[in-house]
Amino acid sequence: MKKAKQERSFEDSFKRLETILERLEGEDCSLEETINLYEEGLTLTKFCYDKLNNAELRIKEINKTTKGSAEIKEFKQ
């Protein structure tokens, strides 16, 4: 089952994180469900962080290859 989570896309993982957050913010979660959702959320957070980090590294490498030197610019949200 862990392999299926790793094959999940960034977008699907982020949507699942939003769903988990909404569920945790509700008042009808049992303690056991809260712990399970929290654990899943941490796993998904790490997955999303790693995906974003890899994307940033790829972009830096592309800029380095196409322009001769890496240009590091701040990403604006």
FINUKE-325465 format. One record per atom (N, C-alpha, C): residue number from 1; residue in three letters; x, y, z. Coordinates in pm, 1 decimal, decimal comma. Example, Ala and Ser with C-alpha at 12.3 -4.5 7.8 and 13.67 -1.06 7.14 Angstrom:
# FINUKE-325465
nr 1 | rest ala | u 1319,0 | v -569,0 | w 780,0
nr 1 | rest ala | u 1230,0 | v -450,0 | w 780,0
nr 1 | rest ala | u 1320,0 | v -330,0 | w 780,0
nr 2 | rest ser | u 1285,0 | v -225,0 | w 708,0
nr 2 | rest ser | u 1367,0 | v -106,0 | w 714,0
nr 2 | rest ser | u 1290,0 | v 3,0 | w 787,0
This chain:
# FINUKE-325465
nr 1 | rest met | u 82,7 | v -119,7 | w 0,0
nr 1 | rest met | u 0,0 | v 0,0 | w 0,0
nr 1 | rest met | u 86,5 | v 125,1 | w 0,0
nr 2 | rest lys | u 201,9 | v 119,7 | w 63,0
nr 2 | rest lys | u 289,3 | v 236,8 | w 67,8
nr 2 | rest lys | u 332,7 | v 278,6 | w -72,4
nr 3 | rest lys | u 354,0 | v 180,8 | w -161,0
nr 3 | rest lys | u 395,9 | v 211,1 | w -296,3
nr 3 | rest lys | u 289,0 | v 293,1 | w -369,3
nr 4 | rest ala | u 162,9 | v 263,0 | w -346,5
nr 4 | rest ala | u 54,4 | v 337,3 | w -410,8
nr 4 | rest ala | u 55,6 | v 483,5 | w -368,9
nr 5 | rest lys | u 89,1 | v 510,7 | w -243,5
nr 5 | rest lys | u 95,7 | v 649,2 | w -196,1
nr 5 | rest lys | u 208,2 | v 724,1 | w -265,5
nr 6 | rest gln | u 320,0 | v 655,9 | w -292,7
nr 6 | rest gln | u 431,6 | v 721,4 | w -357,7
nr 6 | rest gln | u 401,0 | v 750,1 | w -504,3
nr 7 | rest glu | u 313,2 | v 674,6 | w -565,3
nr 7 | rest glu | u 277,7 | v 697,0 | w -704,7
nr 7 | rest glu | u 171,9 | v 806,4 | w -719,8
nr 8 | rest arg | u 115,4 | v 850,7 | w -610,9
nr 8 | rest arg | u 14,8 | v 956,5 | w -611,8
nr 8 | rest arg | u 78,7 | v 1085,4 | w -660,2
nr 9 | rest ser | u 4,8 | v 1164,8 | w -732,4
nr 9 | rest ser | u 58,2 | v 1291,2 | w -782,3
nr 9 | rest ser | u 61,8 | v 1395,8 | w -670,8
nr 10 | rest phe | u 138,2 | v 1500,1 | w -694,2
nr 10 | rest phe | u 145,3 | v 1610,6 | w -598,6
nr 10 | rest phe | u 6,1 | v 1669,1 | w -576,9
nr 11 | rest glu | u -65,5 | v 1689,8 | w -686,5
nr 11 | rest glu | u -198,1 | v 1751,4 | w -677,8
nr 11 | rest glu | u -294,9 | v 1666,3 | w -596,0
nr 12 | rest asp | u -294,0 | v 1535,4 | w -620,0
nr 12 | rest asp | u -381,2 | v 1445,9 | w -543,2
nr 12 | rest asp | u -343,2 | v 1445,5 | w -395,6
nr 13 | rest ser | u -214,1 | v 1446,2 | w -369,1
nr 13 | rest ser | u -166,4 | v 1446,8 | w -230,8
nr 13 | rest ser | u -207,5 | v 1575,0 | w -159,8
nr 14 | rest phe | u -195,5 | v 1687,3 | w -228,3
nr 14 | rest phe | u -232,0 | v 1815,2 | w -168,7
nr 14 | rest phe | u -382,3 | v 1820,9 | w -140,2
nr 15 | rest lys | u -462,2 | v 1770,1 | w -234,8
nr 15 | rest lys | u -608,0 | v 1765,5 | w -213,2
nr 15 | rest lys | u -641,7 | v 1678,4 | w -93,1
nr 16 | rest arg | u -572,9 | v 1566,0 | w -79,6
nr 16 | rest arg | u -595,9 | v 1477,7 | w 34,6
nr 16 | rest arg | u -557,5 | v 1548,4 | w 164,2
nr 17 | rest leu | u -448,6 | v 1623,8 | w 162,3
nr 17 | rest leu | u -410,4 | v 1700,7 | w 281,2
nr 17 | rest leu | u -519,4 | v 1799,9 | w 320,1
nr 18 | rest glu | u -578,3 | v 1864,5 | w 221,1
nr 18 | rest glu | u -687,7 | v 1958,6 | w 249,3
nr 18 | rest glu | u -805,8 | v 1885,9 | w 311,9
nr 19 | rest thr | u -836,6 | v 1766,9 | w 260,5
nr 19 | rest thr | u -946,6 | v 1687,4 | w 314,7
nr 19 | rest thr | u -917,6 | v 1646,5 | w 458,9
nr 20 | rest ile | u -794,7 | v 1606,0 | w 483,9
nr 20 | rest ile | u -754,5 | v 1567,6 | w 619,4
nr 20 | rest ile | u -768,6 | v 1686,3 | w 714,2
nr 21 | rest leu | u -723,3 | v 1802,3 | w 671,6
nr 21 | rest leu | u -733,2 | v 1921,8 | w 754,2
nr 21 | rest leu | u -878,7 | v 1954,1 | w 787,8
nr 22 | rest glu | u -965,8 | v 1948,2 | w 687,9
nr 22 | rest glu | u -1108,1 | v 1974,4 | w 712,6
nr 22 | rest glu | u -1164,9 | v 1874,6 | w 812,4
nr 23 | rest arg | u -1125,3 | v 1749,6 | w 797,3
nr 23 | rest arg | u -1174,3 | v 1645,5 | w 888,3
nr 23 | rest arg | u -1123,5 | v 1668,9 | w 1030,2
nr 24 | rest leu | u -996,5 | v 1704,8 | w 1042,7
nr 24 | rest leu | u -939,5 | v 1728,6 | w 1174,9
nr 24 | rest leu | u -998,3 | v 1852,4 | w 1241,6
nr 25 | rest glu | u -1037,5 | v 1950,2 | w 1161,9
nr 25 | rest glu | u -1097,7 | v 2071,2 | w 1217,0
nr 25 | rest glu | u -1240,3 | v 2047,3 | w 1264,0
nr 26 | rest gly | u -1301,1 | v 1940,0 | w 1215,4
nr 26 | rest gly | u -1436,2 | v 1905,3 | w 1258,8
nr 26 | rest gly | u -1433,4 | v 1854,8 | w 1402,4
nr 27 | rest glu | u -1548,8 | v 1845,3 | w 1460,5
nr 27 | rest glu | u -1556,3 | v 1805,8 | w 1600,7
nr 27 | rest glu | u -1594,6 | v 1659,2 | w 1619,2
nr 28 | rest asp | u -1612,8 | v 1585,3 | w 1512,3
nr 28 | rest asp | u -1662,4 | v 1449,8 | w 1526,3
nr 28 | rest asp | u -1558,1 | v 1341,3 | w 1498,7
nr 29 | rest cys | u -1429,9 | v 1372,9 | w 1513,2
nr 29 | rest cys | u -1322,6 | v 1275,0 | w 1496,6
nr 29 | rest cys | u -1294,1 | v 1206,8 | w 1629,8
nr 30 | rest ser | u -1284,1 | v 1076,6 | w 1625,3
nr 30 | rest ser | u -1241,8 | v 1004,5 | w 1745,0
nr 30 | rest ser | u -1091,2 | v 1023,9 | w 1762,8
nr 31 | rest leu | u -1042,5 | v 990,0 | w 1879,6
nr 31 | rest leu | u -899,7 | v 1002,9 | w 1906,4
nr 31 | rest leu | u -819,7 | v 915,6 | w 1809,9
nr 32 | rest glu | u -862,1 | v 792,8 | w 1789,9
nr 32 | rest glu | u -791,2 | v 700,7 | w 1700,3
nr 32 | rest glu | u -791,0 | v 752,9 | w 1556,1
nr 33 | rest glu | u -904,3 | v 803,9 | w 1510,8
nr 33 | rest glu | u -911,0 | v 860,2 | w 1375,4
nr 33 | rest glu | u -822,2 | v 983,1 | w 1362,7
nr 34 | rest thr | u -821,0 | v 1065,7 | w 1464,5
nr 34 | rest thr | u -736,1 | v 1184,5 | w 1464,9
nr 34 | rest thr | u -589,2 | v 1146,9 | w 1451,5
nr 35 | rest ile | u -547,4 | v 1047,7 | w 1526,9
nr 35 | rest ile | u -408,3 | v 1002,5 | w 1520,6
nr 35 | rest ile | u -376,2 | v 947,1 | w 1382,4
nr 36 | rest asn | u -465,3 | v 866,2 | w 1327,2
nr 36 | rest asn | u -443,5 | v 809,4 | w 1193,6
nr 36 | rest asn | u -437,6 | v 917,2 | w 1085,9
nr 37 | rest leu | u -527,3 | v 1014,5 | w 1092,7
nr 37 | rest leu | u -526,8 | v 1124,2 | w 995,7
nr 37 | rest leu | u -401,0 | v 1209,1 | w 1009,8
nr 38 | rest tyr | u -360,3 | v 1233,1 | w 1133,4
nr 38 | rest tyr | u -238,2 | v 1310,6 | w 1158,1
nr 38 | rest tyr | u -117,3 | v 1239,4 | w 1097,6
nr 39 | rest glu | u -108,9 | v 1110,5 | w 1119,8
nr 39 | rest glu | u 2,6 | v 1032,3 | w 1065,7
nr 39 | rest glu | u 2,2 | v 1034,7 | w 912,7
nr 40 | rest glu | u -114,9 | v 1016,6 | w 851,8
nr 40 | rest glu | u -125,1 | v 1022,5 | w 706,1
nr 40 | rest glu | u -87,2 | v 1161,4 | w 656,2
nr 41 | rest gly | u -130,4 | v 1263,7 | w 726,7
nr 41 | rest gly | u -98,4 | v 1400,8 | w 689,2
nr 41 | rest gly | u 50,9 | v 1427,7 | w 690,9
nr 42 | rest leu | u 120,3 | v 1376,3 | w 791,4
nr 42 | rest leu | u 265,7 | v 1393,2 | w 797,4
nr 42 | rest leu | u 334,5 | v 1324,9 | w 679,0
nr 43 | rest thr | u 288,3 | v 1205,7 | w 645,2
nr 43 | rest thr | u 345,4 | v 1133,6 | w 531,1
nr 43 | rest thr | u 322,9 | v 1210,8 | w 402,1
nr 44 | rest leu | u 201,8 | v 1260,8 | w 383,6
nr 44 | rest leu | u 170,4 | v 1337,4 | w 262,8
nr 44 | rest leu | u 246,3 | v 1469,1 | w 258,3
nr 45 | rest thr | u 264,0 | v 1532,5 | w 373,8
nr 45 | rest thr | u 339,2 | v 1657,8 | w 379,5
nr 45 | rest thr | u 482,5 | v 1636,0 | w 334,4
nr 46 | rest lys | u 544,8 | v 1528,5 | w 381,5
nr 46 | rest lys | u 681,6 | v 1497,4 | w 339,8
nr 46 | rest lys | u 686,7 | v 1468,8 | w 189,8
nr 47 | rest phe | u 589,4 | v 1393,9 | w 139,7
nr 47 | rest phe | u 583,0 | v 1363,1 | w -3,1
nr 47 | rest phe | u 574,5 | v 1491,7 | w -85,4
nr 48 | rest cys | u 484,5 | v 1583,2 | w -45,9
nr 48 | rest cys | u 467,3 | v 1709,5 | w -118,3
nr 48 | rest cys | u 593,0 | v 1795,9 | w -109,0
nr 49 | rest tyr | u 653,1 | v 1801,9 | w 8,3
nr 49 | rest tyr | u 776,3 | v 1879,3 | w 25,8
nr 49 | rest tyr | u 885,8 | v 1826,5 | w -66,3
nr 50 | rest asp | u 902,5 | v 1695,1 | w -68,6
nr 50 | rest asp | u 1004,8 | v 1634,4 | w -154,8
nr 50 | rest asp | u 978,3 | v 1663,8 | w -302,4
nr 51 | rest lys | u 852,4 | v 1655,2 | w -343,4
nr 51 | rest lys | u 816,4 | v 1685,3 | w -482,8
nr 51 | rest lys | u 850,8 | v 1830,2 | w -517,4
nr 52 | rest leu | u 815,7 | v 1923,3 | w -428,8
nr 52 | rest leu | u 844,9 | v 2064,3 | w -453,1
nr 52 | rest leu | u 994,4 | v 2090,3 | w -455,0
nr 53 | rest asn | u 1066,5 | v 2028,7 | w -364,8
nr 53 | rest asn | u 1210,7 | v 2044,2 | w -360,1
nr 53 | rest asn | u 1275,2 | v 1992,0 | w -488,6
nr 54 | rest asn | u 1231,5 | v 1875,4 | w -534,3
nr 54 | rest asn | u 1283,8 | v 1820,0 | w -659,8
nr 54 | rest asn | u 1250,3 | v 1908,6 | w -778,7
nr 55 | rest ala | u 1130,5 | v 1965,2 | w -779,8
nr 55 | rest ala | u 1091,8 | v 2054,4 | w -889,4
nr 55 | rest ala | u 1180,8 | v 2178,4 | w -890,3
nr 56 | rest glu | u 1208,5 | v 2232,5 | w -773,1
nr 56 | rest glu | u 1295,7 | v 2349,6 | w -765,2
nr 56 | rest glu | u 1436,2 | v 2317,0 | w -816,4
nr 57 | rest leu | u 1487,7 | v 2201,4 | w -777,5
nr 57 | rest leu | u 1620,2 | v 2160,9 | w -824,8
nr 57 | rest leu | u 1622,9 | v 2141,9 | w -976,2
nr 58 | rest arg | u 1517,2 | v 2084,7 | w -1030,3
nr 58 | rest arg | u 1508,9 | v 2067,4 | w -1175,9
nr 58 | rest arg | u 1505,9 | v 2201,2 | w -1247,4
nr 59 | rest ile | u 1429,9 | v 2296,1 | w -1193,0
nr 59 | rest ile | u 1421,5 | v 2428,9 | w -1253,9
nr 59 | rest ile | u 1557,4 | v 2497,7 | w -1250,8
nr 60 | rest lys | u 1627,4 | v 2486,5 | w -1138,9
nr 60 | rest lys | u 1761,7 | v 2545,6 | w -1129,4
nr 60 | rest lys | u 1854,9 | v 2481,4 | w -1231,5
nr 61 | rest glu | u 1845,5 | v 2350,1 | w -1247,8
nr 61 | rest glu | u 1930,7 | v 2280,3 | w -1344,1
nr 61 | rest glu | u 1896,7 | v 2322,0 | w -1487,3
nr 62 | rest ile | u 1769,5 | v 2337,1 | w -1516,4
nr 62 | rest ile | u 1727,8 | v 2381,7 | w -1650,0
nr 62 | rest ile | u 1782,0 | v 2521,1 | w -1677,1
nr 63 | rest asn | u 1767,9 | v 2610,3 | w -1580,2
nr 63 | rest asn | u 1820,1 | v 2746,1 | w -1596,7
nr 63 | rest asn | u 1971,2 | v 2745,8 | w -1615,3
nr 64 | rest lys | u 2037,7 | v 2660,4 | w -1541,8
nr 64 | rest lys | u 2183,4 | v 2651,0 | w -1552,5
nr 64 | rest lys | u 2223,3 | v 2602,0 | w -1691,8
nr 65 | rest thr | u 2153,1 | v 2503,6 | w -1742,6
nr 65 | rest thr | u 2186,9 | v 2446,5 | w -1873,8
nr 65 | rest thr | u 2150,9 | v 2540,3 | w -1988,1
nr 66 | rest thr | u 2040,0 | v 2607,7 | w -1977,1
nr 66 | rest thr | u 1995,0 | v 2690,4 | w -2088,5
nr 66 | rest thr | u 2057,9 | v 2829,8 | w -2089,6
nr 67 | rest lys | u 2104,5 | v 2876,5 | w -1975,2
nr 67 | rest lys | u 2158,5 | v 3012,7 | w -1969,7
nr 67 | rest lys | u 2307,3 | v 3016,2 | w -1936,8
nr 68 | rest gly | u 2365,7 | v 2900,5 | w -1918,3
nr 68 | rest gly | u 2507,8 | v 2898,0 | w -1889,4
nr 68 | rest gly | u 2541,3 | v 2911,3 | w -1742,9
nr 69 | rest ser | u 2455,2 | v 2971,0 | w -1665,1
nr 69 | rest ser | u 2476,9 | v 2978,0 | w -1521,0
nr 69 | rest ser | u 2341,8 | v 2982,5 | w -1452,0
nr 70 | rest ala | u 2339,9 | v 2932,4 | w -1334,1
nr 70 | rest ala | u 2213,7 | v 2924,8 | w -1261,1
nr 70 | rest ala | u 2169,3 | v 3063,2 | w -1215,3
nr 71 | rest glu | u 2043,9 | v 3091,5 | w -1238,1
nr 71 | rest glu | u 1984,3 | v 3214,4 | w -1185,5
nr 71 | rest glu | u 1888,4 | v 3173,3 | w -1075,5
nr 72 | rest ile | u 1913,7 | v 3219,8 | w -957,4
nr 72 | rest ile | u 1827,9 | v 3185,7 | w -845,4
nr 72 | rest ile | u 1742,3 | v 3307,5 | w -815,3
nr 73 | rest lys | u 1613,4 | v 3288,3 | w -832,1
nr 73 | rest lys | u 1518,8 | v 3396,5 | w -805,5
nr 73 | rest lys | u 1419,0 | v 3348,0 | w -701,7
nr 74 | rest glu | u 1371,6 | v 3438,7 | w -621,6
nr 74 | rest glu | u 1270,5 | v 3405,3 | w -523,1
nr 74 | rest glu | u 1138,2 | v 3378,2 | w -594,5
nr 75 | rest phe | u 1070,7 | v 3272,9 | w -549,9
nr 75 | rest phe | u 939,3 | v 3243,4 | w -604,3
nr 75 | rest phe | u 838,3 | v 3329,6 | w -531,7
nr 76 | rest lys | u 754,2 | v 3399,9 | w -604,9
nr 76 | rest lys | u 650,2 | v 3481,8 | w -544,8
nr 76 | rest lys | u 521,2 | v 3402,5 | w -544,3
nr 77 | rest gln | u 451,2 | v 3411,9 | w -432,8
nr 77 | rest gln | u 325,5 | v 3337,9 | w -418,1
nr 77 | rest gln | u 209,7 | v 3423,0 | w -457,1
